Amino acid sequence: MDKIFLNELKVDTVIGIWEWERKIRQTVIIDLEMSADIAKAAATDNVEDTLNYKSVAKRIQSFVADSSFQLVETLAERIAGIVRDEFGVEWVKVRVNKVGAIRGSRDVGILIERGQWPD
């Protein structure tokens, strides 16, 4: 099985538990790894035969921009659900980085894997 990846997808959203965070938009950075079988697409050279990462990116950008979660954990879980349910991906790894959330740290976030790696 192959992986399709999408790194450093930047989206501004409302995220956080503090009152001041609920009033502003903050940038989160999202990395995705998704299971895919690219053999047919490689043979046909046709985007219809693969997981269209542009479609995934646009869907995730739209969802995250319109969301308003308190926890990065919730956001990551919902992203994983969209990728699996709407794009038929069996396994996904989602990393959500909330840049600058901890003073003195470059970034902080969550990394989750959902589904089974296909055999």
PDB file as gemmi writes it, atoms N, CA and C in Angstrom:
CRYST1    1.000    1.000    1.000  90.00  90.00  90.00 P 1                      
ATOM      1  N   MET A   1       0.848  -1.180   0.000  1.00  0.00           N  
ATOM      2  CA  MET A   1       0.000   0.000   0.000  1.00  0.00           C  
ATOM      3  C   MET A   1       0.887   1.233   0.000  1.00  0.00           C  
ATOM      4  N   ASP A   2       0.381   2.259  -0.602  1.00  0.00           N  
ATOM      5  CA  ASP A   2       1.118   3.503  -0.755  1.00  0.00           C  
ATOM      6  C   ASP A   2       0.530   4.569   0.159  1.00  0.00           C  
ATOM      7  N   LYS A   3       1.264   5.662   0.301  1.00  0.00           N  
ATOM      8  CA  LYS A   3       0.792   6.810   1.080  1.00  0.00           C  
ATOM      9  C   LYS A   3       0.808   8.044   0.198  1.00  0.00           C  
ATOM     10  N   ILE A   4      -0.216   8.825   0.337  1.00  0.00           N  
ATOM     11  CA  ILE A   4      -0.242  10.159  -0.238  1.00  0.00           C  
ATOM     12  C   ILE A   4      -0.148  11.114   0.936  1.00  0.00           C  
ATOM     13  N   PHE A   5       0.730  12.106   0.834  1.00  0.00           N  
ATOM     14  CA  PHE A   5       0.886  13.031   1.956  1.00  0.00           C  
ATOM     15  C   PHE A   5       0.594  14.459   1.526  1.00  0.00           C  
ATOM     16  N   LEU A   6       0.213  15.238   2.503  1.00  0.00           N  
ATOM     17  CA  LEU A   6      -0.069  16.657   2.335  1.00  0.00           C  
ATOM     18  C   LEU A   6       0.502  17.341   3.570  1.00  0.00           C  
ATOM     19  N   ASN A   7       1.498  18.187   3.388  1.00  0.00           N  
ATOM     20  CA  ASN A   7       2.185  18.806   4.521  1.00  0.00           C  
ATOM     21  C   ASN A   7       2.022  20.316   4.547  1.00  0.00           C  
ATOM     22  N   GLU A   8       1.955  20.832   5.753  1.00  0.00           N  
ATOM     23  CA  GLU A   8       1.942  22.262   6.041  1.00  0.00           C  
ATOM     24  C   GLU A   8       0.778  23.006   5.391  1.00  0.00           C  
ATOM     25  N   LEU A   9      -0.398  22.417   5.497  1.00  0.00           N  
ATOM     26  CA  LEU A   9      -1.617  23.080   5.063  1.00  0.00           C  
ATOM     27  C   LEU A   9      -1.989  24.086   6.148  1.00  0.00           C  
ATOM     28  N   LYS A  10      -1.888  25.368   5.858  1.00  0.00           N  
ATOM     29  CA  LYS A  10      -2.121  26.423   6.843  1.00  0.00           C  
ATOM     30  C   LYS A  10      -3.538  26.957   6.709  1.00  0.00           C  
ATOM     31  N   VAL A  11      -4.232  27.003   7.855  1.00  0.00           N  
ATOM     32  CA  VAL A  11      -5.614  27.470   7.876  1.00  0.00           C  
ATOM     33  C   VAL A  11      -5.820  28.323   9.125  1.00  0.00           C  
ATOM     34  N   ASP A  12      -6.496  29.455   8.967  1.00  0.00           N  
ATOM     35  CA  ASP A  12      -6.864  30.284  10.106  1.00  0.00           C  
ATOM     36  C   ASP A  12      -8.234  29.852  10.602  1.00  0.00           C  
ATOM     37  N   THR A  13      -8.346  29.695  11.922  1.00  0.00           N  
ATOM     38  CA  THR A  13      -9.580  29.206  12.521  1.00  0.00           C  
ATOM     39  C   THR A  13      -9.711  29.718  13.941  1.00  0.00           C  
ATOM     40  N   VAL A  14     -10.882  29.539  14.520  1.00  0.00           N  
ATOM     41  CA  VAL A  14     -11.085  29.802  15.941  1.00  0.00           C  
ATOM     42  C   VAL A  14     -10.788  28.497  16.659  1.00  0.00           C  
ATOM     43  N   ILE A  15      -9.803  28.527  17.553  1.00  0.00           N  
ATOM     44  CA  ILE A  15      -9.409  27.318  18.286  1.00  0.00           C  
ATOM     45  C   ILE A  15      -8.871  27.726  19.648  1.00  0.00           C  
ATOM     46  N   GLY A  16      -9.331  27.060  20.685  1.00  0.00           N  
ATOM     47  CA  GLY A  16      -8.796  27.330  22.013  1.00  0.00           C  
ATOM     48  C   GLY A  16      -9.866  27.379  23.085  1.00  0.00           C  
ATOM     49  N   ILE A  17      -9.407  27.307  24.316  1.00  0.00           N  
ATOM     50  CA  ILE A  17     -10.309  27.255  25.465  1.00  0.00           C  
ATOM     51  C   ILE A  17     -10.461  28.605  26.157  1.00  0.00           C  
ATOM     52  N   TRP A  18      -9.549  29.521  25.936  1.00  0.00           N  
ATOM     53  CA  TRP A  18      -9.566  30.794  26.644  1.00  0.00           C  
ATOM     54  C   TRP A  18     -10.486  31.782  25.942  1.00  0.00           C  
ATOM     55  N   GLU A  19     -11.089  32.662  26.731  1.00  0.00           N  
ATOM     56  CA  GLU A  19     -12.033  33.638  26.189  1.00  0.00           C  
ATOM     57  C   GLU A  19     -11.419  34.458  25.058  1.00  0.00           C  
ATOM     58  N   TRP A  20     -10.176  34.872  25.231  1.00  0.00           N  
ATOM     59  CA  TRP A  20      -9.531  35.693  24.194  1.00  0.00           C  
ATOM     60  C   TRP A  20      -9.333  34.902  22.905  1.00  0.00           C  
ATOM     61  N   GLU A  21      -9.134  33.580  23.030  1.00  0.00           N  
ATOM     62  CA  GLU A  21      -8.958  32.742  21.839  1.00  0.00           C  
ATOM     63  C   GLU A  21     -10.256  32.596  21.049  1.00  0.00           C  
ATOM     64  N   ARG A  22     -11.381  32.714  21.725  1.00  0.00           N  
ATOM     65  CA  ARG A  22     -12.670  32.559  21.074  1.00  0.00           C  
ATOM     66  C   ARG A  22     -13.022  33.792  20.231  1.00  0.00           C  
ATOM     67  N   LYS A  23     -12.240  34.868  20.405  1.00  0.00           N  
ATOM     68  CA  LYS A  23     -12.511  36.128  19.713  1.00  0.00           C  
ATOM     69  C   LYS A  23     -11.596  36.389  18.527  1.00  0.00           C  
ATOM     70  N   ILE A  24     -10.607  35.517  18.322  1.00  0.00           N  
ATOM     71  CA  ILE A  24      -9.640  35.728  17.241  1.00  0.00           C  
ATOM     72  C   ILE A  24      -9.502  34.462  16.393  1.00  0.00           C  
ATOM     73  N   ARG A  25      -8.853  34.620  15.268  1.00  0.00           N  
ATOM     74  CA  ARG A  25      -8.516  33.469  14.424  1.00  0.00           C  
ATOM     75  C   ARG A  25      -7.028  33.208  14.593  1.00  0.00           C  
ATOM     76  N   GLN A  26      -6.680  31.933  14.736  1.00  0.00           N  
ATOM     77  CA  GLN A  26      -5.292  31.522  14.869  1.00  0.00           C  
ATOM     78  C   GLN A  26      -4.949  30.565  13.734  1.00  0.00           C  
ATOM     79  N   THR A  27      -3.689  30.537  13.380  1.00  0.00           N  
ATOM     80  CA  THR A  27      -3.249  29.636  12.320  1.00  0.00           C  
ATOM     81  C   THR A  27      -2.927  28.267  12.897  1.00  0.00           C  
ATOM     82  N   VAL A  28      -3.494  27.245  12.268  1.00  0.00           N  
ATOM     83  CA  VAL A  28      -3.082  25.873  12.551  1.00  0.00           C  
ATOM     84  C   VAL A  28      -2.432  25.335  11.283  1.00  0.00           C  
ATOM     85  N   ILE A  29      -1.495  24.430  11.484  1.00  0.00           N  
ATOM     86  CA  ILE A  29      -0.820  23.792  10.351  1.00  0.00           C  
ATOM     87  C   ILE A  29      -1.147  22.308  10.408  1.00  0.00           C  
ATOM     88  N   ILE A  30      -1.609  21.777   9.293  1.00  0.00           N  
ATOM     89  CA  ILE A  30      -2.089  20.394   9.228  1.00  0.00           C  
ATOM     90  C   ILE A  30      -1.218  19.592   8.277  1.00  0.00           C  
ATOM     91  N   ASP A  31      -0.796  18.422   8.741  1.00  0.00           N  
ATOM     92  CA  ASP A  31      -0.097  17.436   7.917  1.00  0.00           C  
ATOM     93  C   ASP A  31      -0.968  16.188   7.860  1.00  0.00           C  
ATOM     94  N   LEU A  32      -1.074  15.611   6.673  1.00  0.00           N  
ATOM     95  CA  LEU A  32      -1.847  14.385   6.487  1.00  0.00           C  
ATOM     96  C   LEU A  32      -1.000  13.331   5.784  1.00  0.00           C  
ATOM     97  N   GLU A  33      -1.140  12.093   6.212  1.00  0.00           N  
ATOM     98  CA  GLU A  33      -0.679  10.925   5.459  1.00  0.00           C  
ATOM     99  C   GLU A  33      -1.900  10.043   5.283  1.00  0.00           C  
ATOM    100  N   MET A  34      -2.130   9.581   4.059  1.00  0.00           N  
ATOM    101  CA  MET A  34      -3.332   8.815   3.753  1.00  0.00           C  
ATOM    102  C   MET A  34      -2.979   7.571   2.960  1.00  0.00           C  
ATOM    103  N   SER A  35      -3.554   6.440   3.346  1.00  0.00           N  
ATOM    104  CA  SER A  35      -3.315   5.220   2.588  1.00  0.00           C  
ATOM    105  C   SER A  35      -3.992   5.331   1.233  1.00  0.00           C  
ATOM    106  N   ALA A  36      -3.325   4.783   0.240  1.00  0.00           N  
ATOM    107  CA  ALA A  36      -3.864   4.809  -1.121  1.00  0.00           C  
ATOM    108  C   ALA A  36      -3.186   3.718  -1.926  1.00  0.00           C  
ATOM    109  N   ASP A  37      -3.887   3.245  -2.922  1.00  0.00           N  
ATOM    110  CA  ASP A  37      -3.290   2.325  -3.879  1.00  0.00           C  
ATOM    111  C   ASP A  37      -3.146   3.109  -5.181  1.00  0.00           C  
ATOM    112  N   ILE A  38      -1.932   3.517  -5.489  1.00  0.00           N  
ATOM    113  CA  ILE A  38      -1.733   4.379  -6.655  1.00  0.00           C  
ATOM    114  C   ILE A  38      -1.366   3.611  -7.919  1.00  0.00           C  
ATOM    115  N   ALA A  39      -1.362   2.302  -7.855  1.00  0.00           N  
ATOM    116  CA  ALA A  39      -0.931   1.500  -9.006  1.00  0.00           C  
ATOM    117  C   ALA A  39      -1.765   1.786 -10.252  1.00  0.00           C  
ATOM    118  N   LYS A  40      -3.087   1.811 -10.107  1.00  0.00           N  
ATOM    119  CA  LYS A  40      -3.940   2.056 -11.272  1.00  0.00           C  
ATOM    120  C   LYS A  40      -3.693   3.457 -11.839  1.00  0.00           C  
ATOM    121  N   ALA A  41      -3.604   4.450 -10.969  1.00  0.00           N  
ATOM    122  CA  ALA A  41      -3.358   5.828 -11.423  1.00  0.00           C  
ATOM    123  C   ALA A  41      -2.008   5.938 -12.120  1.00  0.00           C  
ATOM    124  N   ALA A  42      -1.012   5.238 -11.592  1.00  0.00           N  
ATOM    125  CA  ALA A  42       0.312   5.268 -12.221  1.00  0.00           C  
ATOM    126  C   ALA A  42       0.262   4.647 -13.621  1.00  0.00           C  
ATOM    127  N   ALA A  43      -0.567   3.618 -13.778  1.00  0.00           N  
ATOM    128  CA  ALA A  43      -0.678   2.953 -15.078  1.00  0.00           C  
ATOM    129  C   ALA A  43      -1.489   3.767 -16.085  1.00  0.00           C  
ATOM    130  N   THR A  44      -2.560   4.430 -15.592  1.00  0.00           N  
ATOM    131  CA  THR A  44      -3.443   5.150 -16.512  1.00  0.00           C  
ATOM    132  C   THR A  44      -3.089   6.622 -16.664  1.00  0.00           C  
ATOM    133  N   ASP A  45      -2.334   7.157 -15.704  1.00  0.00           N  
ATOM    134  CA  ASP A  45      -1.990   8.579 -15.675  1.00  0.00           C  
ATOM    135  C   ASP A  45      -3.250   9.442 -15.624  1.00  0.00           C  
ATOM    136  N   ASN A  46      -4.266   8.953 -14.873  1.00  0.00           N  
ATOM    137  CA  ASN A  46      -5.563   9.616 -14.790  1.00  0.00           C  
ATOM    138  C   ASN A  46      -5.875   9.924 -13.331  1.00  0.00           C  
ATOM    139  N   VAL A  47      -6.150  11.183 -13.036  1.00  0.00           N  
ATOM    140  CA  VAL A  47      -6.424  11.606 -11.667  1.00  0.00           C  
ATOM    141  C   VAL A  47      -7.667  10.924 -11.092  1.00  0.00           C  
ATOM    142  N   GLU A  48      -8.575  10.504 -11.945  1.00  0.00           N  
ATOM    143  CA  GLU A  48      -9.782   9.816 -11.481  1.00  0.00           C  
ATOM    144  C   GLU A  48      -9.459   8.468 -10.830  1.00  0.00           C  
ATOM    145  N   ASP A  49      -8.267   7.956 -11.057  1.00  0.00           N  
ATOM    146  CA  ASP A  49      -7.884   6.646 -10.534  1.00  0.00           C  
ATOM    147  C   ASP A  49      -7.059   6.730  -9.249  1.00  0.00           C  
ATOM    148  N   THR A  50      -7.041   7.899  -8.618  1.00  0.00           N  
ATOM    149  CA  THR A  50      -6.251   8.059  -7.405  1.00  0.00           C  
ATOM    150  C   THR A  50      -7.007   8.913  -6.401  1.00  0.00           C  
ATOM    151  N   LEU A  51      -6.461   9.044  -5.227  1.00  0.00           N  
ATOM    152  CA  LEU A  51      -6.984   9.952  -4.219  1.00  0.00           C  
ATOM    153  C   LEU A  51      -6.545  11.360  -4.619  1.00  0.00           C  
ATOM    154  N   ASN A  52      -7.497  12.207  -4.909  1.00  0.00           N  
ATOM    155  CA  ASN A  52      -7.191  13.547  -5.389  1.00  0.00           C  
ATOM    156  C   ASN A  52      -6.833  14.437  -4.195  1.00  0.00           C  
ATOM    157  N   TYR A  53      -5.544  14.667  -3.985  1.00  0.00           N  
ATOM    158  CA  TYR A  53      -5.112  15.423  -2.811  1.00  0.00           C  
ATOM    159  C   TYR A  53      -5.547  16.881  -2.862  1.00  0.00           C  
ATOM    160  N   LYS A  54      -5.791  17.427  -4.041  1.00  0.00           N  
ATOM    161  CA  LYS A  54      -6.305  18.797  -4.129  1.00  0.00           C  
ATOM    162  C   LYS A  54      -7.714  18.857  -3.554  1.00  0.00           C  
ATOM    163  N   SER A  55      -8.533  17.860  -3.867  1.00  0.00           N  
ATOM    164  CA  SER A  55      -9.892  17.809  -3.319  1.00  0.00           C  
ATOM    165  C   SER A  55      -9.870  17.644  -1.806  1.00  0.00           C  
ATOM    166  N   VAL A  56      -8.967  16.801  -1.312  1.00  0.00           N  
ATOM    167  CA  VAL A  56      -8.829  16.618   0.135  1.00  0.00           C  
ATOM    168  C   VAL A  56      -8.429  17.945   0.777  1.00  0.00           C  
ATOM    169  N   ALA A  57      -7.431  18.609   0.221  1.00  0.00           N  
ATOM    170  CA  ALA A  57      -6.946  19.872   0.784  1.00  0.00           C  
ATOM    171  C   ALA A  57      -8.056  20.918   0.836  1.00  0.00           C  
ATOM    172  N   LYS A  58      -8.794  21.068  -0.253  1.00  0.00           N  
ATOM    173  CA  LYS A  58      -9.862  22.075  -0.291  1.00  0.00           C  
ATOM    174  C   LYS A  58     -10.945  21.777   0.741  1.00  0.00           C  
ATOM    175  N   ARG A  59     -11.297  20.502   0.882  1.00  0.00           N  
ATOM    176  CA  ARG A  59     -12.330  20.123   1.848  1.00  0.00           C  
ATOM    177  C   ARG A  59     -11.873  20.404   3.270  1.00  0.00           C  
ATOM    178  N   ILE A  60     -10.640  20.037   3.585  1.00  0.00           N  
ATOM    179  CA  ILE A  60     -10.113  20.256   4.931  1.00  0.00           C  
ATOM    180  C   ILE A  60      -9.971  21.752   5.213  1.00  0.00           C  
ATOM    181  N   GLN A  61      -9.457  22.514   4.255  1.00  0.00           N  
ATOM    182  CA  GLN A  61      -9.336  23.961   4.447  1.00  0.00           C  
ATOM    183  C   GLN A  61     -10.697  24.589   4.752  1.00  0.00           C  
ATOM    184  N   SER A  62     -11.696  24.229   3.996  1.00  0.00           N  
ATOM    185  CA  SER A  62     -13.038  24.773   4.189  1.00  0.00           C  
ATOM    186  C   SER A  62     -13.592  24.393   5.562  1.00  0.00           C  
ATOM    187  N   PHE A  63     -13.464  23.121   5.912  1.00  0.00           N  
ATOM    188  CA  PHE A  63     -13.973  22.649   7.195  1.00  0.00           C  
ATOM    189  C   PHE A  63     -13.287  23.358   8.361  1.00  0.00           C  
ATOM    190  N   VAL A  64     -11.970  23.408   8.338  1.00  0.00           N  
ATOM    191  CA  VAL A  64     -11.219  23.997   9.449  1.00  0.00           C  
ATOM    192  C   VAL A  64     -11.501  25.495   9.555  1.00  0.00           C  
ATOM    193  N   ALA A  65     -11.532  26.188   8.434  1.00  0.00           N  
ATOM    194  CA  ALA A  65     -11.789  27.627   8.450  1.00  0.00           C  
ATOM    195  C   ALA A  65     -13.158  27.939   9.060  1.00  0.00           C  
ATOM    196  N   ASP A  66     -14.132  27.072   8.833  1.00  0.00           N  
ATOM    197  CA  ASP A  66     -15.490  27.291   9.339  1.00  0.00           C  
ATOM    198  C   ASP A  66     -15.713  26.729  10.738  1.00  0.00           C  
ATOM    199  N   SER A  67     -14.730  26.027  11.281  1.00  0.00           N  
ATOM    200  CA  SER A  67     -14.907  25.375  12.582  1.00  0.00           C  
ATOM    201  C   SER A  67     -14.596  26.328  13.729  1.00  0.00           C  
ATOM    202  N   SER A  68     -14.959  25.886  14.925  1.00  0.00           N  
ATOM    203  CA  SER A  68     -14.736  26.692  16.124  1.00  0.00           C  
ATOM    204  C   SER A  68     -14.605  25.768  17.331  1.00  0.00           C  
ATOM    205  N   PHE A  69     -13.592  24.915  17.323  1.00  0.00           N  
ATOM    206  CA  PHE A  69     -13.402  23.952  18.398  1.00  0.00           C  
ATOM    207  C   PHE A  69     -12.574  24.542  19.531  1.00  0.00           C  
ATOM    208  N   GLN A  70     -12.750  23.982  20.699  1.00  0.00           N  
ATOM    209  CA  GLN A  70     -11.926  24.372  21.831  1.00  0.00           C  
ATOM    210  C   GLN A  70     -10.608  23.611  21.822  1.00  0.00           C  
ATOM    211  N   LEU A  71     -10.666  22.335  21.481  1.00  0.00           N  
ATOM    212  CA  LEU A  71      -9.490  21.474  21.586  1.00  0.00           C  
ATOM    213  C   LEU A  71      -8.923  21.107  20.219  1.00  0.00           C  
ATOM    214  N   VAL A  72      -7.608  21.101  20.132  1.00  0.00           N  
ATOM    215  CA  VAL A  72      -6.919  20.640  18.933  1.00  0.00           C  
ATOM    216  C   VAL A  72      -7.213  19.154  18.721  1.00  0.00           C  
ATOM    217  N   GLU A  73      -7.394  18.429  19.812  1.00  0.00           N  
ATOM    218  CA  GLU A  73      -7.714  17.007  19.729  1.00  0.00           C  
ATOM    219  C   GLU A  73      -9.011  16.768  18.960  1.00  0.00           C  
ATOM    220  N   THR A  74     -10.023  17.586  19.243  1.00  0.00           N  
ATOM    221  CA  THR A  74     -11.303  17.463  18.552  1.00  0.00           C  
ATOM    222  C   THR A  74     -11.144  17.774  17.071  1.00  0.00           C  
ATOM    223  N   LEU A  75     -10.411  18.822  16.776  1.00  0.00           N  
ATOM    224  CA  LEU A  75     -10.180  19.200  15.381  1.00  0.00           C  
ATOM    225  C   LEU A  75      -9.494  18.070  14.620  1.00  0.00           C  
ATOM    226  N   ALA A  76      -8.456  17.486  15.196  1.00  0.00           N  
ATOM    227  CA  ALA A  76      -7.737  16.386  14.546  1.00  0.00           C  
ATOM    228  C   ALA A  76      -8.661  15.199  14.300  1.00  0.00           C  
ATOM    229  N   GLU A  77      -9.476  14.860  15.275  1.00  0.00           N  
ATOM    230  CA  GLU A  77     -10.403  13.729  15.149  1.00  0.00           C  
ATOM    231  C   GLU A  77     -11.411  13.963  14.026  1.00  0.00           C  
ATOM    232  N   ARG A  78     -11.934  15.167  13.937  1.00  0.00           N  
ATOM    233  CA  ARG A  78     -12.909  15.485  12.893  1.00  0.00           C  
ATOM    234  C   ARG A  78     -12.268  15.470  11.509  1.00  0.00           C  
ATOM    235  N   ILE A  79     -11.041  15.958  11.407  1.00  0.00           N  
ATOM    236  CA  ILE A  79     -10.331  15.912  10.127  1.00  0.00           C  
ATOM    237  C   ILE A  79     -10.146  14.463   9.688  1.00  0.00           C  
ATOM    238  N   ALA A  80      -9.719  13.612  10.618  1.00  0.00           N  
ATOM    239  CA  ALA A  80      -9.536  12.194  10.298  1.00  0.00           C  
ATOM    240  C   ALA A  80     -10.845  11.580   9.812  1.00  0.00           C  
ATOM    241  N   GLY A  81     -11.938  11.914  10.453  1.00  0.00           N  
ATOM    242  CA  GLY A  81     -13.238  11.389  10.047  1.00  0.00           C  
ATOM    243  C   GLY A  81     -13.630  11.818   8.644  1.00  0.00           C  
ATOM    244  N   ILE A  82     -13.385  13.062   8.306  1.00  0.00           N  
ATOM    245  CA  ILE A  82     -13.703  13.552   6.962  1.00  0.00           C  
ATOM    246  C   ILE A  82     -12.885  12.803   5.914  1.00  0.00           C  
ATOM    247  N   VAL A  83     -11.600  12.670   6.165  1.00  0.00           N  
ATOM    248  CA  VAL A  83     -10.731  11.998   5.187  1.00  0.00           C  
ATOM    249  C   VAL A  83     -11.168  10.553   4.993  1.00  0.00           C  
ATOM    250  N   ARG A  84     -11.467   9.864   6.076  1.00  0.00           N  
ATOM    251  CA  ARG A  84     -11.862   8.459   5.973  1.00  0.00           C  
ATOM    252  C   ARG A  84     -13.257   8.300   5.372  1.00  0.00           C  
ATOM    253  N   ASP A  85     -14.217   9.068   5.861  1.00  0.00           N  
ATOM    254  CA  ASP A  85     -15.615   8.891   5.440  1.00  0.00           C  
ATOM    255  C   ASP A  85     -15.894   9.443   4.045  1.00  0.00           C  
ATOM    256  N   GLU A  86     -15.377  10.616   3.746  1.00  0.00           N  
ATOM    257  CA  GLU A  86     -15.721  11.270   2.488  1.00  0.00           C  
ATOM    258  C   GLU A  86     -14.810  10.880   1.324  1.00  0.00           C  
ATOM    259  N   PHE A  87     -13.601  10.410   1.636  1.00  0.00           N  
ATOM    260  CA  PHE A  87     -12.651  10.090   0.565  1.00  0.00           C  
ATOM    261  C   PHE A  87     -12.296   8.602   0.522  1.00  0.00           C  
ATOM    262  N   GLY A  88     -12.946   7.796   1.376  1.00  0.00           N  
ATOM    263  CA  GLY A  88     -12.755   6.351   1.341  1.00  0.00           C  
ATOM    264  C   GLY A  88     -11.355   5.895   1.711  1.00  0.00           C  
ATOM    265  N   VAL A  89     -10.688   6.645   2.555  1.00  0.00           N  
ATOM    266  CA  VAL A  89      -9.327   6.311   2.973  1.00  0.00           C  
ATOM    267  C   VAL A  89      -9.407   5.354   4.166  1.00  0.00           C  
ATOM    268  N   GLU A  90      -8.694   4.234   4.090  1.00  0.00           N  
ATOM    269  CA  GLU A  90      -8.746   3.241   5.161  1.00  0.00           C  
ATOM    270  C   GLU A  90      -7.925   3.638   6.381  1.00  0.00           C  
ATOM    271  N   TRP A  91      -6.798   4.325   6.154  1.00  0.00           N  
ATOM    272  CA  TRP A  91      -5.899   4.725   7.244  1.00  0.00           C  
ATOM    273  C   TRP A  91      -5.437   6.154   6.999  1.00  0.00           C  
ATOM    274  N   VAL A  92      -5.425   6.944   8.076  1.00  0.00           N  
ATOM    275  CA  VAL A  92      -4.965   8.328   7.963  1.00  0.00           C  
ATOM    276  C   VAL A  92      -4.178   8.705   9.211  1.00  0.00           C  
ATOM    277  N   LYS A  93      -3.140   9.479   9.006  1.00  0.00           N  
ATOM    278  CA  LYS A  93      -2.397  10.093  10.101  1.00  0.00           C  
ATOM    279  C   LYS A  93      -2.600  11.595   9.969  1.00  0.00           C  
ATOM    280  N   VAL A  94      -3.030  12.217  11.061  1.00  0.00           N  
ATOM    281  CA  VAL A  94      -3.317  13.645  11.072  1.00  0.00           C  
ATOM    282  C   VAL A  94      -2.461  14.304  12.142  1.00  0.00           C  
ATOM    283  N   ARG A  95      -1.754  15.350  11.747  1.00  0.00           N  
ATOM    284  CA  ARG A  95      -0.979  16.160  12.688  1.00  0.00           C  
ATOM    285  C   ARG A  95      -1.510  17.573  12.603  1.00  0.00           C  
ATOM    286  N   VAL A  96      -1.958  18.097  13.753  1.00  0.00           N  
ATOM    287  CA  VAL A  96      -2.436  19.478  13.820  1.00  0.00           C  
ATOM    288  C   VAL A  96      -1.514  20.235  14.759  1.00  0.00           C  
ATOM    289  N   ASN A  97      -0.927  21.287  14.245  1.00  0.00           N  
ATOM    290  CA  ASN A  97       0.046  22.097  14.944  1.00  0.00           C  
ATOM    291  C   ASN A  97      -0.569  23.461  15.230  1.00  0.00           C  
ATOM    292  N   LYS A  98      -0.640  23.809  16.501  1.00  0.00           N  
ATOM    293  CA  LYS A  98      -1.135  25.125  16.910  1.00  0.00           C  
ATOM    294  C   LYS A  98       0.090  25.982  17.216  1.00  0.00           C  
ATOM    295  N   VAL A  99       0.533  26.677  16.220  1.00  0.00           N  
ATOM    296  CA  VAL A  99       1.785  27.433  16.279  1.00  0.00           C  
ATOM    297  C   VAL A  99       1.727  28.479  17.399  1.00  0.00           C  
ATOM    298  N   GLY A 100       2.779  28.499  18.197  1.00  0.00           N  
ATOM    299  CA  GLY A 100       2.910  29.527  19.221  1.00  0.00           C  
ATOM    300  C   GLY A 100       1.989  29.376  20.414  1.00  0.00           C  
ATOM    301  N   ALA A 101       1.398  28.222  20.613  1.00  0.00           N  
ATOM    302  CA  ALA A 101       0.455  28.047  21.717  1.00  0.00           C  
ATOM    303  C   ALA A 101       1.139  28.037  23.088  1.00  0.00           C  
ATOM    304  N   ILE A 102       2.402  27.664  23.123  1.00  0.00           N  
ATOM    305  CA  ILE A 102       3.152  27.626  24.376  1.00  0.00           C  
ATOM    306  C   ILE A 102       4.359  28.547  24.238  1.00  0.00           C  
ATOM    307  N   ARG A 103       4.446  29.504  25.115  1.00  0.00           N  
ATOM    308  CA  ARG A 103       5.577  30.430  25.097  1.00  0.00           C  
ATOM    309  C   ARG A 103       6.882  29.654  25.244  1.00  0.00           C  
ATOM    310  N   GLY A 104       7.847  29.968  24.406  1.00  0.00           N  
ATOM    311  CA  GLY A 104       9.140  29.300  24.452  1.00  0.00           C  
ATOM    312  C   GLY A 104       9.201  28.051  23.589  1.00  0.00           C  
ATOM    313  N   SER A 105       8.078  27.656  23.025  1.00  0.00           N  
ATOM    314  CA  SER A 105       8.031  26.483  22.155  1.00  0.00           C  
ATOM    315  C   SER A 105       7.655  26.938  20.750  1.00  0.00           C  
ATOM    316  N   ARG A 106       8.319  26.364  19.765  1.00  0.00           N  
ATOM    317  CA  ARG A 106       8.002  26.724  18.387  1.00  0.00           C  
ATOM    318  C   ARG A 106       6.580  26.335  18.018  1.00  0.00           C  
ATOM    319  N   ASP A 107       6.174  25.140  18.423  1.00  0.00           N  
ATOM    320  CA  ASP A 107       4.832  24.683  18.113  1.00  0.00           C  
ATOM    321  C   ASP A 107       4.406  23.591  19.083  1.00  0.00           C  
ATOM    322  N   VAL A 108       3.130  23.316  19.090  1.00  0.00           N  
ATOM    323  CA  VAL A 108       2.558  22.271  19.926  1.00  0.00           C  
ATOM    324  C   VAL A 108       1.322  21.761  19.195  1.00  0.00           C  
ATOM    325  N   GLY A 109       0.986  20.513  19.414  1.00  0.00           N  
ATOM    326  CA  GLY A 109      -0.188  19.999  18.719  1.00  0.00           C  
ATOM    327  C   GLY A 109      -0.477  18.567  19.066  1.00  0.00           C  
ATOM    328  N   ILE A 110      -1.119  17.915  18.126  1.00  0.00           N  
ATOM    329  CA  ILE A 110      -1.579  16.542  18.314  1.00  0.00           C  
ATOM    330  C   ILE A 110      -1.302  15.740  17.054  1.00  0.00           C  
ATOM    331  N   LEU A 111      -1.007  14.473  17.239  1.00  0.00           N  
ATOM    332  CA  LEU A 111      -0.785  13.552  16.132  1.00  0.00           C  
ATOM    333  C   LEU A 111      -1.617  12.309  16.400  1.00  0.00           C  
ATOM    334  N   ILE A 112      -2.519  11.992  15.464  1.00  0.00           N  
ATOM    335  CA  ILE A 112      -3.362  10.808  15.629  1.00  0.00           C  
ATOM    336  C   ILE A 112      -3.301   9.956  14.367  1.00  0.00           C  
ATOM    337  N   GLU A 113      -3.568   8.680  14.532  1.00  0.00           N  
ATOM    338  CA  GLU A 113      -3.741   7.743  13.423  1.00  0.00           C  
ATOM    339  C   GLU A 113      -5.079   7.065  13.608  1.00  0.00           C  
ATOM    340  N   ARG A 114      -5.824   6.957  12.519  1.00  0.00           N  
ATOM    341  CA  ARG A 114      -7.127   6.306  12.576  1.00  0.00           C  
ATOM    342  C   ARG A 114      -7.246   5.317  11.421  1.00  0.00           C  
ATOM    343  N   GLY A 115      -7.895   4.194  11.723  1.00  0.00           N  
ATOM    344  CA  GLY A 115      -8.115   3.161  10.720  1.00  0.00           C  
ATOM    345  C   GLY A 115      -7.037   2.099  10.770  1.00  0.00           C  
ATOM    346  N   GLN A 116      -7.162   1.167   9.871  1.00  0.00           N  
ATOM    347  CA  GLN A 116      -6.215   0.062   9.749  1.00  0.00           C  
ATOM    348  C   GLN A 116      -5.402   0.229   8.479  1.00  0.00           C  
ATOM    349  N   TRP A 117      -4.108   0.021   8.601  1.00  0.00           N  
ATOM    350  CA  TRP A 117      -3.274   0.050   7.415  1.00  0.00           C  
ATOM    351  C   TRP A 117      -3.648  -1.140   6.554  1.00  0.00           C  
ATOM    352  N   PRO A 118      -4.057  -0.896   5.320  1.00  0.00           N  
ATOM    353  CA  PRO A 118      -4.503  -1.997   4.455  1.00  0.00           C  
ATOM    354  C   PRO A 118      -3.345  -2.960   4.128  1.00  0.00           C  
ATOM    355  N   ASP A 119      -3.687  -4.213   4.024  1.00  0.00           N  
ATOM    356  CA  ASP A 119      -2.665  -5.230   3.670  1.00  0.00           C  
ATOM    357  C   ASP A 119      -2.421  -5.253   2.189  1.00  0.00           C  
TER     358      ASP A 119                                                      
END                                                                             
